[in-house]
Amino acid sequence: MKALTTIAALLLINFAALAADNELTDQEKKDGWLLLFDGETLNGWTTSAQKPSKRPVEEHSINPHKCGHYMMIHDKQWENFTLALDYKLSKNCNSGVFVRTFPLRPRPGKHVGYNGIEVPLLDSTGAGLHDSGAFYDLVKPTKNAQRPLGEWNHLVITCDKNIITVELNGEKVNRIDLDEWPQANRRPDGSEHKFDYALKDHPRKGYIGLQDHGADCWFKNIKALRLK
């Protein structure tokens, strides 16, 4: 009986340490995390045209598909930070999370996505330059750690000065050092990529974005922690 009571107490403690969807735990509050999405409204979020989304909150999540522009953005700019969120893809979905997107005004012939650094989210099982956990067209992930279609995934992106890292479902899958990218359209190994600027010179401060790339994709539990 005593053993059962102990197990029940431990379960209760563990349960209390977990936040409900779109809430912060007591520890996260203590550590300084900020909740960017309340699960009920789009307060703090606009399209990348800085207009209200044409798509309301659904399933207590943000779905950027058909929002009215290239992506949904959080209305504050972020510099050095850790972003954590959960996402779920629809079949054949191609979406992504953008960081340090700036400016929001697209250049002639380029959409606003060229102004940010993208971690793609793709309904695939590969580990290429455009698969989940990559830095889009820049660096492949070490593996595809994404869960089966229809399940929620946990993504963590950390931007710390020149270093950006990606964790997917608890596994470290990617890292880029922007200072090692001094040439436009060239990776450090000399191979070509699509971006016509040197990543070393990319703005170190900008907007977080959730991409609409033609299919449903849901985002919840969106939280950020500013780094010193």
Salt bridges, closest charged atoms under 4 A:
ASP21 OD2 - LYS220 NZ 2.85
GLU28 OE1 - LYS223 NZ 3.00
GLU40 OE2 - HIS60 ND1 3.19
GLU58 OE1 - ARG55 NE 2.97
GLU59 OE1 - LYS88 NZ 3.46
ASP75 OD1 - LYS76 NZ 3.32
ASP86 OD1 - HIS154 ND1 2.69
ASP137 OD1 - HIS130 NE2 3.02
ASP137 OD1 - ARG187 NH2 3.96
ASP160 OD1 - LYS161 NZ 3.50
GLU171 OE1 - LYS143 NZ 3.04
ASP179 OD1 - ARG204 NH2 2.94
GLU192 OE2 - ARG186 NH1 3.41
ASP196 OD1 - ARG107 NH2 3.03
ASP212 OD1 - HIS65 ND1 2.87
ASP216 OD1 - ARG55 NH1 2.93
